[in-house]
């Protein structure tokens, strides 16, 4: 092991002991009624260390005039507020005013989606983003599954090439109801792409509870090596609805413990896209909840650690039943 690798391993080990060392952020899709500079200021004032910036009509529109100037202004704002950033691309009607999220990489003509993702990568590079996050999209009913899969692989290959050229990590997000909706689907897609080095995973903690077959902390552990972005929210089994913390079924201290044990250094950003009507209050409650959960994770860690150094966790997950509800209140 080289000196730098050894130092990194030691750092990861230190991080594994301190969930309170995780860096919390907040998603601007939960501040949709705020001007972007104001949203960033509120997020910073509440004590968040980063922001998940969803490119949208009123938040650094990548298709509006003067993009370079506006990106530079946002970069200055982020730097002045001490916020790091992840770029998110889940805007609902940015590309098509009539159809949510359309076109995706699965549509007959994905040109505008691919151009959007290329621009997002360039914006990410200019902002010094930790990752650019994106997803597959819902398969149009008229598109056969095999055709949709081939389109996804081809589109992702194009985006991966852009990310490699720009030096920006990609976080591909499994999303309930989409063509790639779970961690198993992400592994399959990564293999189909030839395991590109910058193709990481965005893991939404709520999604893990919604549909993954294993406990949420085990989902974190399973993808730890490839984790570049984390979204965090509460959720119930089988229902894709992003909930405030404490309103769902997730036990968060073990999740934060798993992230710390993994040596994860990226943002853990609150993902509540349907709560813009009360954004400052929700964001304030959220960071207090996460800080308390991290302190609890620190306090209980010794009792959960066995003599072999492994974490003992209760098995809380149950298999997803057929007919589980999807996309109620989702992105």
BELSUL-V714874 format. One record per backbone hydrogen bond with DSSP energy under -0.5 kcal/mol. CO is the residue of the C=O (numbers start at 0). NH is the residue of the N-H. If there is no record, write none. Layout:
co:CO nh:NH
co:CO nh:NH
//
This chain:
co:1 nh:5
co:2 nh:6
co:3 nh:7
co:4 nh:8
co:5 nh:9
co:6 nh:10
co:7 nh:11
co:8 nh:12
co:9 nh:13
co:10 nh:14
co:11 nh:15
co:12 nh:16
co:13 nh:16
co:14 nh:17
co:17 nh:20
co:18 nh:21
co:21 nh:23
co:22 nh:267
co:23 nh:48
co:23 nh:49
co:24 nh:269
co:25 nh:51
co:26 nh:29
co:27 nh:30
co:30 nh:33
co:34 nh:38
co:35 nh:39
co:36 nh:40
co:37 nh:41
co:38 nh:42
co:39 nh:43
co:40 nh:44
co:41 nh:45
co:42 nh:47
co:43 nh:46
co:48 nh:83
co:49 nh:25
co:50 nh:52
co:50 nh:85
co:51 nh:27
co:51 nh:53
co:52 nh:54
co:52 nh:87
co:55 nh:58
co:57 nh:35
co:58 nh:55
co:60 nh:63
co:65 nh:69
co:66 nh:70
co:67 nh:71
co:68 nh:72
co:69 nh:73
co:70 nh:74
co:71 nh:75
co:72 nh:76
co:73 nh:77
co:74 nh:78
co:75 nh:79
co:76 nh:80
co:77 nh:81
co:77 nh:82
co:78 nh:81
co:83 nh:50
co:84 nh:129
co:85 nh:52
co:85 nh:87
co:86 nh:132
co:87 nh:54
co:91 nh:100
co:98 nh:101
co:103 nh:106
co:109 nh:113
co:110 nh:114
co:111 nh:115
co:112 nh:116
co:113 nh:117
co:114 nh:118
co:115 nh:119
co:116 nh:120
co:117 nh:121
co:118 nh:122
co:119 nh:123
co:120 nh:124
co:121 nh:125
co:122 nh:126
co:123 nh:127
co:123 nh:128
co:124 nh:127
co:130 nh:86
co:131 nh:170
co:132 nh:88
co:133 nh:172
co:135 nh:104
co:136 nh:178
co:139 nh:142
co:141 nh:143
co:143 nh:147
co:144 nh:148
co:145 nh:149
co:146 nh:150
co:147 nh:151
co:148 nh:152
co:149 nh:153
co:150 nh:154
co:151 nh:155
co:152 nh:156
co:153 nh:157
co:154 nh:158
co:155 nh:159
co:156 nh:160
co:157 nh:161
co:158 nh:162
co:159 nh:163
co:160 nh:164
co:161 nh:165
co:162 nh:166
co:162 nh:167
co:168 nh:131
co:169 nh:171
co:169 nh:199
co:170 nh:133
co:171 nh:173
co:171 nh:201
co:174 nh:177
co:178 nh:180
co:179 nh:174
co:181 nh:185
co:182 nh:186
co:183 nh:187
co:184 nh:188
co:185 nh:189
co:186 nh:190
co:187 nh:191
co:188 nh:192
co:189 nh:194
co:190 nh:193
co:195 nh:198
co:197 nh:169
co:197 nh:199
co:199 nh:171
co:200 nh:202
co:200 nh:227
co:200 nh:228
co:201 nh:173
co:201 nh:203
co:202 nh:204
co:202 nh:230
co:203 nh:207
co:204 nh:208
co:205 nh:209
co:206 nh:210
co:206 nh:211
co:207 nh:211
co:209 nh:237
co:214 nh:217
co:214 nh:218
co:215 nh:218
co:215 nh:219
co:216 nh:220
co:217 nh:221
co:218 nh:222
co:219 nh:222
co:220 nh:223
co:222 nh:225
co:222 nh:226
co:223 nh:226
co:225 nh:200
co:228 nh:202
co:229 nh:268
co:230 nh:204
co:231 nh:270
co:233 nh:242
co:234 nh:248
co:235 nh:238
co:237 nh:324
co:238 nh:235
co:238 nh:240
co:242 nh:233
co:243 nh:246
co:249 nh:251
co:250 nh:254
co:251 nh:255
co:252 nh:256
co:253 nh:257
co:254 nh:258
co:255 nh:259
co:256 nh:260
co:257 nh:261
co:258 nh:263
co:259 nh:262
co:265 nh:22
co:266 nh:229
co:266 nh:268
co:267 nh:24
co:268 nh:231
co:269 nh:26
co:269 nh:271
co:271 nh:274
co:274 nh:277
co:275 nh:278
co:277 nh:281
co:278 nh:282
co:279 nh:283
co:280 nh:284
co:281 nh:285
co:282 nh:286
co:283 nh:287
co:284 nh:288
co:285 nh:289
co:286 nh:290
co:287 nh:291
co:288 nh:292
co:289 nh:293
co:290 nh:294
co:291 nh:295
co:292 nh:296
co:293 nh:297
co:294 nh:298
co:295 nh:299
co:296 nh:300
co:299 nh:302
co:299 nh:303
co:300 nh:303
co:300 nh:304
co:301 nh:304
co:303 nh:305
co:303 nh:311
co:305 nh:308
co:309 nh:305
co:310 nh:312
co:313 nh:315
co:320 nh:323
co:326 nh:328
co:328 nh:241
//
